[in-house]
Amino acid sequence: MKKALVTGGAGFIGRWLVKKLLNEGIDVWVVDNLENGCKENLNEFKNDSKLRDVVFADILDVPKLQSLFTDKPDIVFHLAAQINVHESLENPGKSYLSNIQGTYNVLEACRPNLTKLMLMGTCMVYDVADSKGAITENHPVKPASPYAGSKLGAEVLAESYFHGYGLPLITCRPFNTYGPFQKNNMEGGVVSIFVKKELDGEELQIFGDGTQTRDLLYVEDCVEFLFKAANNEKAIGQIINAGLGEDVAIKDLAAMVCSDPNRIKYVTHHHPQSEIQKLLCDYSKAKSMLDWKPQTDLKTGIQKIRQWFQSQPDLG
Ligand SMILES: NC(=O)c1ccc[n+]([C@@H]2O[C@H](COP(=O)([O-])OP(=O)(O)OC[C@H]3O[C@@H](n4cnc5c(N)ncnc54)[C@H](O)[C@@H]3O)[C@@H](O)[C@H]2O)c1
């Protein structure tokens, strides 16, 4: 792999992936419409000559997207997506356009040269983990929001290009990913939101009773997983999970972040019908196929995100 195009490269996971690729000496192109990403996420690399081009455009803009294939990338990491579950329930058309139509555009741009595609899936496509154990790639799917449905639809469409055209495709399904640069509003992750509220002396809000669990993956572990999958021929045609392999109830996460129970408040869930009560990853396939396992436990990850927030000027 010498040349990589990252869609959604100005977003949270995207900017960490760009950093990893540049560190590995790979030439990188980025496309992002800045809907949820920002230019500042790429500031650290602005003088890196290996960051060949950053195009602020929508993947629905076909001519602009196709222009990024002029230099013939060896691989496309397709991360651009509408990621907000709540917003997807309010406006499913937006999820459809960015996540399905957008993925179709990326697939069509990859098709002429059979450009390798690493498709970013998500654990949110899975049905709840049962008490018997963790979620493997064979676990039943149950998309409970237009976000999950559109991500699953994108996967199925991409799989048809793998079978129908021989497009080299790798589908990665990371579990909930957190770390520095993640937004701390509703478009961000729960760890970021809790840590920022704690630092600001505000209340931490839990939707519902807080017994719902998440398997939380630190972002650099996530990116290492994507990189290893992209570099392994055995991963082609595969769906692969990555997570910590441990789940935590949201109420326990809140207590880990904030030692004052009076600052933890329970509020009515926005969309209980789309909640997945238990998410726990079985990453044994990633371990055996890619020799990957997570390196950062939750306590360390929380410390890293806290330190990052404290280093940001707006916290004073
Ligand atoms: N954060 C998680 O917990 C998590 C877990 C599993 C999978 N994912 C997937 O990882 C990917 C990245 O997620 P993230 O958490 O970094 O979110 P993010 O919102 O920070 O990143 C997505 C980026 O895509 C851009 N984008 C959105 N629609 C676009 C469009 N139509 N054209 C061009 N750019 C567009 C956004 O501006 C943003 O920068 C997504 O595909 C998401 O579904 C995220």
The ligand as a MOL file (V3000), in Angstrom:
LIG
                    3D

  0  0  0     0  0            999 V3000
M  V30 BEGIN CTAB
M  V30 COUNTS 44 48 0 0 0
M  V30 BEGIN ATOM
M  V30 1 N -17.2490 6.4320 16.4730 0
M  V30 2 C -17.6770 5.1930 16.6170 0
M  V30 3 O -17.9530 4.7370 17.7220 0
M  V30 4 C -17.7730 4.2870 15.4200 0
M  V30 5 C -17.8460 2.9040 15.6320 0
M  V30 6 C -17.9570 2.0550 14.5290 0
M  V30 7 C -17.9720 2.5840 13.2520 0
M  V30 8 N -17.9190 3.9210 13.0650 0 CHG=1
M  V30 9 C -17.9100 4.4160 11.6890 0
M  V30 10 O -16.6640 5.0570 11.5080 0
M  V30 11 C -16.7920 6.1050 10.5440 0
M  V30 12 C -16.2360 7.3860 11.1110 0
M  V30 13 O -16.9800 7.7110 12.2820 0
M  V30 14 P -16.5330 8.8560 13.2950 0
M  V30 15 O -16.9510 8.4510 14.6320 0
M  V30 16 O -15.1170 9.2260 13.0250 0 CHG=-1
M  V30 17 O -17.5260 10.0010 12.8640 0
M  V30 18 P -17.2520 11.4420 12.2340 0
M  V30 19 O -18.5860 12.0590 12.0230 0
M  V30 20 O -16.2730 12.1810 13.0600 0
M  V30 21 O -16.5920 11.0690 10.8310 0
M  V30 22 C -17.3430 10.9800 9.6410 0
M  V30 23 C -16.7930 12.0370 8.6920 0
M  V30 24 O -17.4650 11.8970 7.4390 0
M  V30 25 C -17.7830 13.1980 6.9790 0
M  V30 26 N -18.9690 13.0400 6.1030 0
M  V30 27 C -20.2240 12.7160 6.4740 0
M  V30 28 N -21.0120 12.6390 5.4000 0
M  V30 29 C -20.2330 12.9260 4.3280 0
M  V30 30 C -20.4700 13.0260 2.9390 0
M  V30 31 N -21.6990 12.8250 2.4320 0
M  V30 32 N -19.4390 13.3620 2.1190 0
M  V30 33 C -18.2060 13.5860 2.6270 0
M  V30 34 N -17.9160 13.5020 3.9390 0
M  V30 35 C -18.9220 13.1730 4.7780 0
M  V30 36 C -18.0480 14.0260 8.2150 0
M  V30 37 O -17.8660 15.4050 8.0100 0
M  V30 38 C -17.0360 13.4610 9.1790 0
M  V30 39 O -15.8150 14.1790 9.1400 0
M  V30 40 C -18.2650 6.1390 10.1860 0
M  V30 41 O -18.4270 5.4030 8.9930 0
M  V30 42 C -18.9640 5.4450 11.3310 0
M  V30 43 O -20.1720 4.8510 10.9110 0
M  V30 44 C -17.8130 4.7900 14.1290 0
M  V30 END ATOM
M  V30 BEGIN BOND
M  V30 1 1 1 2
M  V30 2 2 2 3
M  V30 3 1 2 4
M  V30 4 1 4 5
M  V30 5 2 4 44
M  V30 6 2 5 6
M  V30 7 1 6 7
M  V30 8 2 7 8
M  V30 9 1 8 9
M  V30 10 1 8 44
M  V30 11 1 9 10
M  V30 12 1 9 42
M  V30 13 1 10 11
M  V30 14 1 11 12
M  V30 15 1 11 40
M  V30 16 1 12 13
M  V30 17 1 13 14
M  V30 18 2 14 15
M  V30 19 1 14 16
M  V30 20 1 14 17
M  V30 21 1 17 18
M  V30 22 2 18 19
M  V30 23 1 18 20
M  V30 24 1 18 21
M  V30 25 1 21 22
M  V30 26 1 22 23
M  V30 27 1 23 24
M  V30 28 1 23 38
M  V30 29 1 24 25
M  V30 30 1 25 26
M  V30 31 1 25 36
M  V30 32 1 26 27
M  V30 33 1 26 35
M  V30 34 2 27 28
M  V30 35 1 28 29
M  V30 36 1 29 30
M  V30 37 2 29 35
M  V30 38 1 30 31
M  V30 39 2 30 32
M  V30 40 1 32 33
M  V30 41 2 33 34
M  V30 42 1 34 35
M  V30 43 1 36 37
M  V30 44 1 36 38
M  V30 45 1 38 39
M  V30 46 1 40 41
M  V30 47 1 40 42
M  V30 48 1 42 43
M  V30 END BOND
M  V30 END CTAB
M  END
